[in-house]
Structures are given as C-alpha cells and as structure tokens.
Amino acid sequence: MKELIIDLTMVGLLLFGMNGLLNNHYIQNEMVSKNIVAFEQNIKKQKEIKSDEGSYDDLQDNTLSLIVKKISKICIQIIQTIVLLISQFISNIL
C-alpha cells in the first residue's frame, strides 16, 4: 500500500511538472514577451511600426498542446480507474 501511495504521488508530481512546462498559457506568455522585446527594440531604433507585434491572435491549439491534452485525459482516466478500484476494494473489506 505504501508503494502505491508513493507511485500515485510520483505520477501527480510528474503531471504537475508537465503542466507547468508545457502549458499552453506559458507558451502564449513567452510569445508575447518576445513580441514586447522586439517592439521595444524597434522603438529604440525609431523604426516605423507596420505590424501588430504586441498582439496575439492565434487562439487555436498547437500540436504540442493537443498532445498534452490527450495525455492528461488518459492520465485522468487511469487515476479515476485506480481510485474506483481502491474504493471498491475498501468497500468489500468493510
């Protein structure tokens, strides 16, 4: 039982780490930050701004975020199954 709890904790930490590193919101923030840096450099050089570098209009999910969503859905289903099995086991014991 102790090993199962350790395994579940490790899976949770892995999911938490993947969510932090591969989160679509994180990728959007990085793109906006790069656009802001490029915009500031153009202002320092006194270039005429012809594009909307500061905006981010791409609201569609990229391939990486779709893969992460599929993996997270599968992990959620696995965790739900494990919890269901444990609860059935406990209810049979009692």
Number of C-alpha atoms within 10 A of each C-alpha: 6 6 8 9 10 11 12 13 12 12 14 14 12 12 17 11 12 13 16 12 12 13 15 18 13 13 13 14 12 12 15 16 13 14 17 15 13 14 18 13 12 13 12 9 9 9 10 8 10 6 8 10 15 16 11 12 7 8 7 8 11 10 9 12 16 13 12 17 16 12 13 15 12 12 15 13 12 12 15 12 12 13 12 12 12 12 12 12 11 10 9 8 7 6
